[in-house]
Amino acid sequence: MSLSERLTTMEEYQPWSREASPDSRHRKMSFNPVGTWTEPAFEQPVAAFEVPKWKRMLQVFLAVIYCLLAAGVVFGYAAIKPVLIAEQVYRDQCTKDELDADVPLCYQQDLRLNLMFTIAAVSTNVAALPVGTILDRFGPRVSSIIGAISLAAGALLLAFASKLPFDGYIPGYLFLALGGPFVFIPSFQLSNTFPQYSGSILALLTGAFDSSSAMFLIYRLIYQATDGDFKLSKFFLAYLVVPVYILVVQVLLMPATSYKTVGELVTQAEESHEVIHESDDEAEDEAIIGRLQEARRAHRDSIVSEVTELLGTKDGAAQTKEEEVKKNISGVWGALHGRTAAEQVRTPWFILITLFTVLQMLRINYFVATIRSQYIEMLGYEKGVAVNDFFDFALPIGGVISIPFIGLVLDRTSTVTTLSVLVIVATTIGVLGVIPQLWAAYANVSLLVLYRPFYYTAVSDYAAKVFGFATFGKVYGLVICLAGLFNFAQSALDALTHRTFANDPIPVNLLLLSAALLVGIALVAFVARRSGKILRENIEAQAEGATERLMPGADLRGVGVGVSDYGAIEFHPQDGENGSPREESPRGRRRE
């Protein structure tokens, strides 16, 4: 296989290709990769081999560090909420009777604190759309600098919120949330620094995002160890080191434009094959022409060598076969490929996955925001706090543990199986969430922290396989955006729990469980029915497109032997209509 063919084959299955197979590399993201919404940046992408290897390694390392410190820090809300309560944030929302009774957390105070997280969770998902636009137009450095500024604004607002003449907590937490995707999403392009290890790089970045929720856990432990001396103002002033670090790294070391994708490297290698140019006819001196052509040949060989080294030497045919197997296993690959985004969003494929995502994201974020109050109500104060503490530790660890297994599951099982597992696990979590027992609480938390990254990546996997990468950014981005907006329903669920059910969380959890189960069953049933139809259509298409190639040495005068996409076949010239050959399948059945 020639270099051009091998590179082309590899390009089809590398991250950021427009119609690439959605293998585990594409799915190792908690945020959605976005499509092209505007004209690309005016500066051309840089090929990875043009940057020293040490610098590329340093860039990946530094990006993992700042993603660990900033990408998803707001999702550690459950860990910092006890500190906010201890610091009496929004205590002025309590009534006189509640203050006289010295309740640890009053109703309006709890609603206001949870609203902080609700707005942050919504903005994190909705921000993926404008981040993609800015990233495409101005490049990763500008996007990350905006993220650093947003993080700094959030830290300053939270540090001085108690002294401001307005509510600084909600906008401060909002700016922290907005800084996350502006820093995290541009880091995806670093997977192209070492295309051979793009999956590992994306896994590192995603693991850093999942683990970043531990930042607030670390702070809470310090706060408790110092008996409350390390106050919110001190912590967030110290946190300003993070946006300063991101700013310095972006200006001094990170690329202003994205690294070239494998597809762009393929194009570069193919264009370098031209040794003889039309302009050579304008030169009369053959010696000059020879030197020019020799220089072009050396330049071409250099580029081909660099690209080959960068992409590695994995056999393209074997990789193609492996990816085709994954496509066939999924059962839904290509269901809506080739259609416009407007056509795709009007189908049950989009409507059902959107409803499922809306309900699951609402359940997860509502649980994160209210886990402490839920289990204090069901188990008592001490046990409820213990469950909350366990969740704070388990959330970042669970995301990291699950990453290596997610790709294996999604690559080796059908989409119907994956969705069925999601529905079963989500239902199990829901059932455990309404059992007022300590063992059920710990089991619930353990399952949830493993389910959360699996759910996010499974949804992106579904979108890639069903809708295709040509519309992936728009369609998947819309799914996440709608799910994020519906997270505002958390406030209504809070009010329902406190007012209607007298702080009992079980009725609301049963409501969410029932709705999610019904939508999940509908989604699985629809996909199962359609995947069977897609499989039959693919088999028929392959049968019609089977090619016949005469094997060397075959005797056309008698019984010839050839091969097709289905194996060895025989040709009997005397058979068939008008003496045409008759083709026998591998198992001897006649195929017209």
MITI-152730 format. One record per residue (C-alpha): residue number from 0; x, y, z. Coordinates in nm, 2 decimals, always signed. Example, Ala and Ser with C-alpha at 12.3 -4.5 7.8 and 13.67 -1.06 7.14 Angstrom:
MITI-152730
0  +1.23  -0.45  +0.78 $
1  +1.37  -0.11  +0.71 $
END
This chain:
MITI-152730
0  +0.00  +0.00  +0.00 $
1  +0.14  +0.34  -0.10 $
2  +0.20  +0.61  +0.15 $
3  -0.08  +0.82  +0.00 $
4  -0.33  +0.53  +0.02 $
5  -0.22  +0.44  +0.37 $
6  -0.24  +0.80  +0.49 $
7  -0.58  +0.84  +0.33 $
8  -0.70  +0.52  +0.50 $
9  -0.57  +0.65  +0.84 $
10  -0.73  +0.99  +0.79 $
11  -1.07  +0.83  +0.76 $
12  -1.04  +0.70  +1.11 $
13  -0.86  +0.98  +1.30 $
14  -1.02  +1.24  +1.53 $
15  -1.17  +1.55  +1.36 $
16  -1.22  +1.38  +1.02 $
17  -1.56  +1.49  +0.89 $
18  -1.70  +1.14  +0.84 $
19  -1.47  +0.94  +1.06 $
20  -1.57  +0.63  +1.24 $
21  -1.67  +0.72  +1.59 $
22  -1.42  +0.49  +1.77 $
23  -1.33  +0.53  +2.13 $
24  -1.10  +0.83  +2.05 $
25  -1.39  +1.05  +1.95 $
26  -1.60  +0.96  +2.25 $
27  -1.36  +1.04  +2.53 $
28  -1.50  +1.38  +2.59 $
29  -1.74  +1.52  +2.83 $
30  -1.80  +1.83  +2.63 $
31  -1.91  +1.81  +2.27 $
32  -1.67  +1.88  +1.99 $
33  -1.83  +2.14  +1.77 $
34  -1.87  +2.17  +1.40 $
35  -1.76  +2.46  +1.17 $
36  -2.00  +2.75  +1.22 $
37  -1.80  +3.03  +1.07 $
38  -1.51  +3.07  +0.83 $
39  -1.19  +2.92  +0.97 $
40  -0.91  +3.12  +1.13 $
41  -0.71  +3.34  +0.90 $
42  -0.39  +3.16  +1.01 $
43  -0.31  +2.82  +0.86 $
44  -0.29  +2.52  +1.09 $
45  +0.06  +2.40  +1.17 $
46  +0.19  +2.05  +1.10 $
47  +0.30  +1.87  +1.42 $
48  +0.63  +1.76  +1.27 $
49  +0.72  +2.13  +1.23 $
50  +0.72  +2.17  +1.61 $
51  +0.99  +2.01  +1.82 $
52  +0.88  +1.69  +1.99 $
53  +0.98  +1.82  +2.34 $
54  +0.76  +2.12  +2.29 $
55  +0.46  +1.92  +2.18 $
56  +0.50  +1.69  +2.48 $
57  +0.53  +1.99  +2.71 $
58  +0.21  +2.14  +2.56 $
59  +0.01  +1.83  +2.62 $
60  +0.14  +1.81  +2.98 $
61  +0.06  +2.17  +3.06 $
62  -0.28  +2.14  +2.90 $
63  -0.36  +1.84  +3.12 $
64  -0.26  +2.04  +3.43 $
65  -0.48  +2.34  +3.35 $
66  -0.77  +2.12  +3.26 $
67  -0.72  +1.95  +3.59 $
68  -0.74  +2.28  +3.77 $
69  -1.02  +2.45  +3.57 $
70  -1.21  +2.25  +3.31 $
71  -1.49  +2.12  +3.52 $
72  -1.43  +2.27  +3.86 $
73  -1.79  +2.39  +3.91 $
74  -1.91  +2.02  +3.91 $
75  -1.74  +1.99  +4.26 $
76  -2.04  +2.19  +4.39 $
77  -2.15  +1.92  +4.63 $
78  -1.80  +1.95  +4.80 $
79  -1.81  +2.33  +4.83 $
80  -2.17  +2.36  +4.93 $
81  -2.10  +2.28  +5.30 $
82  -1.84  +2.56  +5.31 $
83  -2.09  +2.80  +5.16 $
84  -2.34  +2.70  +5.43 $
85  -2.07  +2.74  +5.70 $
86  -1.98  +3.08  +5.56 $
87  -2.35  +3.17  +5.59 $
88  -2.39  +3.25  +5.22 $
89  -2.75  +3.36  +5.15 $
90  -2.83  +3.33  +5.52 $
91  -3.02  +3.66  +5.48 $
92  -3.28  +3.47  +5.28 $
93  -3.40  +3.29  +5.59 $
94  -3.71  +3.40  +5.78 $
95  -3.69  +3.52  +6.14 $
96  -3.85  +3.20  +6.27 $
97  -3.59  +2.99  +6.09 $
98  -3.31  +3.21  +6.23 $
99  -3.45  +3.19  +6.58 $
100  -3.47  +2.81  +6.55 $
101  -3.11  +2.81  +6.43 $
102  -3.18  +2.57  +6.14 $
103  -2.85  +2.48  +5.96 $
104  -3.00  +2.54  +5.62 $
105  -3.33  +2.72  +5.56 $
106  -3.56  +2.67  +5.26 $
107  -3.49  +2.99  +5.06 $
108  -3.11  +2.97  +5.13 $
109  -3.10  +2.62  +4.99 $
110  -3.29  +2.72  +4.68 $
111  -3.06  +3.01  +4.62 $
112  -2.75  +2.80  +4.67 $
113  -2.88  +2.53  +4.43 $
114  -2.96  +2.80  +4.18 $
115  -2.59  +2.88  +4.17 $
116  -2.51  +2.53  +4.05 $
117  -2.82  +2.52  +3.82 $
118  -2.71  +2.83  +3.63 $
119  -2.35  +2.71  +3.61 $
120  -2.45  +2.36  +3.48 $
121  -2.68  +2.52  +3.21 $
122  -2.41  +2.77  +3.10 $
123  -2.15  +2.51  +3.08 $
124  -2.35  +2.31  +2.82 $
125  -2.49  +2.61  +2.63 $
126  -2.14  +2.77  +2.61 $
127  -2.02  +2.49  +2.39 $
128  -2.19  +2.65  +2.09 $
129  -2.02  +3.00  +2.11 $
130  -1.69  +2.84  +2.21 $
131  -1.70  +2.64  +1.89 $
132  -1.76  +2.96  +1.68 $
133  -1.47  +3.15  +1.85 $
134  -1.24  +2.85  +1.83 $
135  -1.31  +2.81  +1.45 $
136  -1.27  +3.18  +1.38 $
137  -0.98  +3.29  +1.61 $
138  -0.80  +2.97  +1.71 $
139  -0.73  +2.79  +2.04 $
140  -0.51  +3.05  +2.19 $
141  -0.77  +3.33  +2.18 $
142  -1.04  +3.09  +2.31 $
143  -0.82  +2.98  +2.60 $
144  -0.73  +3.34  +2.69 $
145  -1.10  +3.42  +2.70 $
146  -1.14  +3.12  +2.93 $
147  -0.86  +3.25  +3.16 $
148  -1.02  +3.59  +3.18 $
149  -1.36  +3.44  +3.26 $
150  -1.20  +3.22  +3.54 $
151  -1.02  +3.53  +3.68 $
152  -1.35  +3.73  +3.68 $
153  -1.53  +3.44  +3.86 $
154  -1.26  +3.41  +4.12 $
155  -1.26  +3.78  +4.19 $
156  -1.64  +3.80  +4.22 $
157  -1.65  +3.50  +4.46 $
158  -1.36  +3.64  +4.67 $
159  -1.52  +3.97  +4.73 $
160  -1.89  +3.86  +4.70 $
161  -1.96  +3.92  +5.08 $
162  -1.84  +4.29  +5.04 $
163  -2.01  +4.37  +4.71 $
164  -2.33  +4.58  +4.70 $
165  -2.49  +4.32  +4.47 $
166  -2.51  +3.94  +4.47 $
167  -2.16  +3.83  +4.35 $
168  -2.20  +3.46  +4.41 $
169  -2.42  +3.36  +4.12 $
170  -2.23  +3.56  +3.86 $
171  -1.90  +3.45  +4.01 $
172  -1.99  +3.08  +3.98 $
173  -2.13  +3.15  +3.63 $
174  -1.80  +3.29  +3.51 $
175  -1.61  +2.99  +3.66 $
176  -1.85  +2.77  +3.46 $
177  -1.80  +2.96  +3.14 $
178  -1.42  +2.95  +3.18 $
179  -1.43  +2.57  +3.18 $
180  -1.54  +2.50  +2.82 $
181  -1.33  +2.79  +2.68 $
182  -1.02  +2.62  +2.82 $
183  -1.12  +2.26  +2.78 $
184  -1.26  +2.24  +2.42 $
185  -0.96  +2.41  +2.25 $
186  -0.74  +2.16  +2.42 $
187  -0.89  +1.88  +2.20 $
188  -0.67  +1.99  +1.90 $
189  -0.37  +1.88  +2.10 $
190  -0.46  +1.52  +2.01 $
191  -0.31  +1.60  +1.67 $
192  +0.04  +1.67  +1.83 $
193  +0.09  +1.29  +1.83 $
194  -0.17  +1.13  +1.60 $
195  -0.06  +0.78  +1.69 $
196  -0.15  +0.85  +2.05 $
197  -0.45  +1.08  +2.00 $
198  -0.68  +0.85  +2.19 $
199  -0.45  +0.85  +2.49 $
200  -0.42  +1.23  +2.48 $
201  -0.79  +1.28  +2.47 $
202  -0.83  +1.03  +2.76 $
203  -0.58  +1.23  +2.96 $
204  -0.76  +1.55  +2.89 $
205  -1.10  +1.40  +2.97 $
206  -0.97  +1.24  +3.29 $
207  -0.84  +1.58  +3.39 $
208  -1.18  +1.73  +3.33 $
209  -1.35  +1.46  +3.54 $
210  -1.09  +1.50  +3.82 $
211  -1.11  +1.88  +3.83 $
212  -1.42  +1.86  +4.05 $
213  -1.18  +1.75  +4.32 $
214  -1.05  +2.11  +4.35 $
215  -1.34  +2.21  +4.57 $
216  -1.30  +1.89  +4.77 $
217  -0.94  +1.97  +4.85 $
218  -1.04  +2.32  +4.95 $
219  -1.32  +2.19  +5.18 $
220  -1.07  +1.96  +5.35 $
221  -0.83  +2.25  +5.41 $
222  -1.12  +2.46  +5.53 $
223  -1.22  +2.19  +5.78 $
224  -0.85  +2.13  +5.89 $
225  -0.81  +2.50  +5.96 $
226  -1.14  +2.53  +6.15 $
227  -1.28  +2.77  +5.89 $
228  -0.98  +3.00  +5.90 $
229  -0.91  +2.95  +5.52 $
230  -1.22  +3.14  +5.41 $
231  -1.38  +3.16  +5.07 $
232  -1.21  +3.50  +5.00 $
233  -0.86  +3.35  +5.07 $
234  -0.92  +3.05  +4.85 $
235  -1.05  +3.23  +4.55 $
236  -0.78  +3.49  +4.57 $
237  -0.53  +3.20  +4.57 $
238  -0.72  +3.04  +4.28 $
239  -0.62  +3.34  +4.07 $
240  -0.29  +3.16  +4.01 $
241  -0.48  +2.92  +3.78 $
242  -0.60  +3.18  +3.52 $
243  -0.26  +3.35  +3.54 $
244  -0.09  +3.02  +3.47 $
245  -0.32  +2.95  +3.17 $
246  -0.26  +3.30  +3.03 $
247  +0.12  +3.26  +3.06 $
248  +0.12  +2.91  +2.90 $
249  -0.10  +3.03  +2.61 $
250  +0.12  +3.33  +2.53 $
251  +0.45  +3.16  +2.57 $
252  +0.41  +2.79  +2.47 $
253  +0.07  +2.70  +2.32 $
254  +0.01  +2.73  +1.94 $
255  -0.20  +3.02  +1.82 $
256  -0.37  +2.80  +1.56 $
257  -0.47  +2.43  +1.58 $
258  -0.24  +2.15  +1.47 $
259  -0.32  +2.00  +1.13 $
260  -0.55  +1.71  +1.14 $
261  -0.45  +1.38  +0.98 $
262  -0.66  +1.47  +0.67 $
263  -0.46  +1.79  +0.63 $
264  -0.14  +1.60  +0.67 $
265  -0.25  +1.36  +0.39 $
266  -0.32  +1.65  +0.16 $
267  +0.02  +1.80  +0.24 $
268  +0.19  +1.47  +0.16 $
269  +0.00  +1.43  -0.16 $
270  +0.07  +1.78  -0.28 $
271  +0.44  +1.73  -0.21 $
272  +0.45  +1.45  -0.47 $
273  +0.48  +1.70  -0.76 $
274  +0.84  +1.71  -0.87 $
275  +0.78  +1.85  -1.22 $
276  +0.60  +2.18  -1.24 $
277  +0.46  +2.36  -1.55 $
278  +0.69  +2.65  -1.46 $
279  +0.99  +2.44  -1.56 $
280  +0.90  +2.50  -1.92 $
281  +0.99  +2.87  -1.87 $
282  +1.35  +2.79  -1.78 $
283  +1.59  +2.73  -2.07 $
284  +1.89  +2.60  -1.87 $
285  +1.84  +2.22  -1.81 $
286  +2.09  +2.23  -1.52 $
287  +1.87  +2.48  -1.34 $
288  +1.56  +2.27  -1.41 $
289  +1.74  +1.97  -1.28 $
290  +1.85  +2.14  -0.96 $
291  +1.49  +2.28  -0.90 $
292  +1.34  +1.93  -0.95 $
293  +1.60  +1.77  -0.73 $
294  +1.52  +2.03  -0.45 $
295  +1.15  +1.96  -0.49 $
296  +1.22  +1.58  -0.47 $
297  +1.42  +1.63  -0.15 $
298  +1.15  +1.85  -0.01 $
299  +0.89  +1.59  -0.10 $
300  +1.09  +1.30  +0.05 $
301  +1.14  +1.50  +0.37 $
302  +0.77  +1.57  +0.41 $
303  +0.67  +1.21  +0.34 $
304  +0.93  +1.09  +0.59 $
305  +0.80  +1.33  +0.85 $
306  +0.44  +1.25  +0.80 $
307  +0.51  +0.88  +0.80 $
308  +0.70  +0.90  +1.13 $
309  +0.43  +1.12  +1.28 $
310  +0.14  +0.88  +1.19 $
311  +0.33  +0.56  +1.25 $
312  +0.33  +0.25  +1.04 $
313  +0.02  +0.07  +1.14 $
314  -0.12  -0.13  +0.85 $
315  -0.39  +0.07  +0.69 $
316  -0.58  -0.24  +0.56 $
317  -0.59  -0.40  +0.90 $
318  -0.72  -0.07  +1.05 $
319  -0.98  -0.03  +0.78 $
320  -1.11  -0.39  +0.85 $
321  -1.11  -0.32  +1.22 $
322  -1.32  +0.00  +1.18 $
323  -1.56  -0.17  +0.94 $
324  -1.63  -0.43  +1.20 $
325  -1.71  -0.16  +1.46 $
326  -1.95  +0.00  +1.22 $
327  -2.13  -0.32  +1.16 $
328  -2.15  -0.40  +1.53 $
329  -2.31  -0.07  +1.61 $
330  -2.62  -0.15  +1.40 $
331  -2.71  +0.21  +1.34 $
332  -2.40  +0.34  +1.16 $
333  -2.51  +0.58  +0.88 $
334  -2.88  +0.59  +0.97 $
335  -2.91  +0.96  +0.89 $
336  -2.57  +1.03  +0.72 $
337  -2.60  +1.26  +0.42 $
338  -2.91  +1.45  +0.55 $
339  -2.91  +1.81  +0.65 $
340  -2.92  +1.90  +1.02 $
341  -3.27  +2.05  +0.97 $
342  -3.39  +1.71  +0.84 $
343  -3.22  +1.51  +1.12 $
344  -3.37  +1.71  +1.41 $
345  -3.72  +1.63  +1.28 $
346  -3.67  +1.26  +1.31 $
347  -3.75  +1.02  +1.61 $
348  -3.37  +0.95  +1.62 $
349  -3.31  +1.31  +1.74 $
350  -3.63  +1.36  +1.94 $
351  -3.60  +1.05  +2.15 $
352  -3.22  +1.09  +2.23 $
353  -3.29  +1.46  +2.32 $
354  -3.57  +1.36  +2.56 $
355  -3.35  +1.09  +2.71 $
356  -3.05  +1.33  +2.75 $
357  -3.27  +1.61  +2.90 $
358  -3.41  +1.37  +3.17 $
359  -3.07  +1.21  +3.25 $
360  -2.88  +1.53  +3.27 $
361  -3.16  +1.68  +3.49 $
362  -3.15  +1.38  +3.72 $
363  -2.77  +1.38  +3.75 $
364  -2.73  +1.76  +3.81 $
365  -3.03  +1.77  +4.05 $
366  -2.87  +1.49  +4.25 $
367  -2.53  +1.67  +4.25 $
368  -2.70  +1.98  +4.38 $
369  -2.92  +1.82  +4.65 $
370  -2.74  +1.50  +4.76 $
371  -2.66  +1.64  +5.10 $
372  -3.02  +1.76  +5.18 $
373  -3.17  +1.44  +5.03 $
374  -2.98  +1.20  +5.24 $
375  -3.00  +1.41  +5.55 $
376  -3.37  +1.39  +5.52 $
377  -3.38  +1.02  +5.45 $
378  -3.09  +0.90  +5.68 $
379  -3.04  +1.17  +5.94 $
380  -2.77  +1.43  +5.96 $
381  -2.46  +1.23  +6.03 $
382  -2.53  +0.96  +5.78 $
383  -2.64  +1.21  +5.52 $
384  -2.31  +1.41  +5.56 $
385  -2.11  +1.08  +5.54 $
386  -2.28  +1.00  +5.21 $
387  -2.21  +1.35  +5.08 $
388  -1.84  +1.31  +5.18 $
389  -1.82  +0.98  +5.00 $
390  -1.97  +1.13  +4.69 $
391  -1.72  +1.41  +4.69 $
392  -1.43  +1.16  +4.68 $
393  -1.60  +0.92  +4.44 $
394  -1.70  +1.17  +4.17 $
395  -1.35  +1.25  +4.04 $
396  -1.22  +0.90  +4.09 $
397  -1.52  +0.73  +3.92 $
398  -1.47  +0.94  +3.60 $
399  -1.11  +0.84  +3.58 $
400  -1.17  +0.47  +3.65 $
401  -1.44  +0.44  +3.39 $
402  -1.25  +0.60  +3.10 $
403  -1.05  +0.29  +2.99 $
404  -1.36  +0.08  +2.98 $
405  -1.60  +0.31  +2.80 $
406  -1.43  +0.28  +2.46 $
407  -1.42  -0.10  +2.49 $
408  -1.79  -0.12  +2.56 $
409  -1.89  +0.12  +2.29 $
410  -1.67  -0.04  +2.03 $
411  -1.76  -0.40  +2.10 $
412  -2.14  -0.38  +2.16 $
413  -2.43  -0.27  +1.95 $
414  -2.59  +0.07  +2.01 $
415  -2.91  -0.11  +2.12 $
416  -2.71  -0.29  +2.38 $
417  -2.54  +0.03  +2.49 $
418  -2.87  +0.21  +2.53 $
419  -3.02  -0.08  +2.71 $
420  -2.74  -0.08  +2.96 $
421  -2.79  +0.29  +3.01 $
422  -3.16  +0.25  +3.08 $
423  -3.10  -0.05  +3.31 $
424  -2.83  +0.13  +3.51 $
425  -3.02  +0.46  +3.53 $
426  -3.33  +0.27  +3.65 $
427  -3.12  +0.09  +3.91 $
428  -2.98  +0.42  +4.03 $
429  -3.33  +0.56  +4.05 $
430  -3.45  +0.27  +4.26 $
431  -3.15  +0.28  +4.49 $
432  -3.22  +0.66  +4.53 $
433  -3.56  +0.60  +4.69 $
434  -3.45  +0.34  +4.94 $
435  -3.38  +0.50  +5.28 $
436  -3.09  +0.27  +5.37 $
437  -2.72  +0.35  +5.41 $
438  -2.61  +0.06  +5.19 $
439  -2.85  +0.18  +4.91 $
440  -2.70  +0.53  +4.94 $
441  -2.35  +0.41  +4.89 $
442  -2.45  +0.18  +4.61 $
443  -2.64  +0.47  +4.45 $
444  -2.34  +0.70  +4.46 $
445  -2.10  +0.43  +4.33 $
446  -2.31  +0.35  +4.03 $
447  -2.38  +0.72  +3.96 $
448  -2.01  +0.83  +3.94 $
449  -1.94  +0.55  +3.70 $
450  -2.26  +0.60  +3.50 $
451  -2.21  +0.98  +3.45 $
452  -1.91  +0.97  +3.21 $
453  -2.05  +0.66  +3.04 $
454  -2.38  +0.83  +2.97 $
455  -2.22  +1.15  +2.83 $
456  -1.98  +0.95  +2.60 $
457  -2.26  +0.71  +2.49 $
458  -2.48  +1.00  +2.38 $
459  -2.19  +1.15  +2.17 $
460  -2.13  +0.80  +2.03 $
461  -2.49  +0.77  +1.93 $
462  -2.49  +1.11  +1.76 $
463  -2.17  +1.03  +1.57 $
464  -2.30  +0.70  +1.44 $
465  -2.65  +0.81  +1.36 $
466  -2.61  +1.17  +1.24 $
467  -2.25  +1.16  +1.11 $
468  -1.97  +1.41  +1.16 $
469  -2.08  +1.64  +0.88 $
470  -2.35  +1.77  +1.11 $
471  -2.22  +1.64  +1.44 $
472  -2.14  +1.98  +1.59 $
473  -2.48  +2.13  +1.52 $
474  -2.69  +1.83  +1.61 $
475  -2.51  +1.71  +1.91 $
476  -2.45  +2.06  +2.02 $
477  -2.82  +2.12  +2.00 $
478  -2.90  +1.81  +2.21 $
479  -2.66  +1.92  +2.49 $
480  -2.78  +2.28  +2.47 $
481  -3.14  +2.19  +2.51 $
482  -3.06  +1.95  +2.79 $
483  -2.87  +2.23  +2.96 $
484  -3.15  +2.47  +2.93 $
485  -3.40  +2.22  +3.08 $
486  -3.17  +2.21  +3.39 $
487  -3.35  +2.52  +3.50 $
488  -3.63  +2.28  +3.60 $
489  -3.41  +2.20  +3.90 $
490  -3.55  +2.50  +4.08 $
491  -3.90  +2.38  +4.02 $
492  -3.81  +2.03  +4.16 $
493  -3.65  +2.20  +4.46 $
494  -3.97  +2.40  +4.53 $
495  -4.18  +2.08  +4.48 $
496  -3.97  +1.89  +4.73 $
497  -3.97  +2.16  +4.99 $
498  -4.33  +2.29  +4.96 $
499  -4.54  +2.01  +4.83 $
500  -4.37  +1.71  +4.98 $
501  -4.24  +1.87  +5.31 $
502  -3.87  +1.81  +5.22 $
503  -3.92  +1.44  +5.13 $
504  -3.71  +1.38  +4.82 $
505  -3.86  +1.04  +4.74 $
506  -4.17  +1.16  +4.54 $
507  -3.96  +1.38  +4.31 $
508  -3.71  +1.10  +4.26 $
509  -3.99  +0.86  +4.17 $
510  -4.13  +1.11  +3.92 $
511  -3.79  +1.14  +3.75 $
512  -3.73  +0.77  +3.76 $
513  -4.07  +0.70  +3.59 $
514  -4.03  +0.96  +3.32 $
515  -3.67  +0.85  +3.24 $
516  -3.77  +0.48  +3.23 $
517  -4.06  +0.54  +2.98 $
518  -3.85  +0.75  +2.75 $
519  -3.56  +0.50  +2.78 $
520  -3.79  +0.21  +2.68 $
521  -3.92  +0.41  +2.39 $
522  -3.57  +0.49  +2.27 $
523  -3.44  +0.14  +2.29 $
524  -3.75  -0.01  +2.12 $
525  -3.72  +0.24  +1.83 $
526  -3.35  +0.19  +1.78 $
527  -3.38  -0.19  +1.80 $
528  -3.65  -0.19  +1.53 $
529  -3.46  +0.05  +1.30 $
530  -3.12  -0.11  +1.35 $
531  -3.27  -0.44  +1.23 $
532  -3.39  -0.27  +0.92 $
533  -3.05  -0.10  +0.87 $
534  -2.87  -0.43  +0.90 $
535  -3.10  -0.60  +0.64 $
536  -3.04  -0.31  +0.40 $
537  -2.66  -0.33  +0.45 $
538  -2.66  -0.70  +0.38 $
539  -2.86  -0.65  +0.06 $
540  -2.64  -0.36  -0.05 $
541  -2.33  -0.57  +0.01 $
542  -2.48  -0.86  -0.19 $
543  -2.57  -0.63  -0.48 $
544  -2.22  -0.47  -0.47 $
545  -2.02  -0.79  -0.46 $
546  -1.74  -0.78  -0.70 $
547  -1.60  -1.07  -0.90 $
548  -1.24  -1.10  -0.98 $
549  -1.10  -1.38  -1.19 $
550  -0.82  -1.57  -1.01 $
551  -0.49  -1.62  -1.20 $
552  -0.48  -1.95  -1.39 $
553  -0.85  -1.98  -1.41 $
554  -0.97  -2.17  -1.72 $
555  -1.25  -1.98  -1.89 $
556  -1.31  -2.27  -2.13 $
557  -1.45  -2.49  -1.86 $
558  -1.53  -2.43  -1.50 $
559  -1.35  -2.11  -1.38 $
560  -1.28  -2.01  -1.02 $
561  -1.29  -1.66  -0.89 $
562  -1.34  -1.47  -0.57 $
563  -1.60  -1.22  -0.46 $
564  -1.68  -1.02  -0.15 $
565  -1.85  -1.34  -0.02 $
566  -1.56  -1.58  -0.09 $
567  -1.47  -1.83  -0.36 $
568  -1.73  -1.88  -0.65 $
569  -1.75  -2.09  -0.96 $
570  -1.83  -1.99  -1.31 $
571  -2.02  -2.23  -1.54 $
572  -2.02  -2.07  -1.88 $
573  -2.28  -2.31  -2.01 $
574  -2.53  -2.22  -1.73 $
575  -2.75  -1.92  -1.69 $
576  -2.97  -1.72  -1.92 $
577  -2.83  -1.70  -2.28 $
578  -2.53  -1.89  -2.17 $
579  -2.42  -1.64  -1.91 $
580  -2.21  -1.75  -1.62 $
581  -2.38  -1.88  -1.31 $
582  -2.23  -1.77  -0.98 $
583  -2.23  -2.01  -0.68 $
584  -2.21  -1.87  -0.33 $
585  -1.95  -2.01  -0.09 $
586  -2.21  -2.25  +0.05 $
587  -2.31  -2.38  -0.29 $
588  -2.64  -2.17  -0.32 $
589  -2.72  -2.02  -0.65 $
590  -2.73  -1.64  -0.64 $
591  -2.90  -1.47  -0.94 $
END
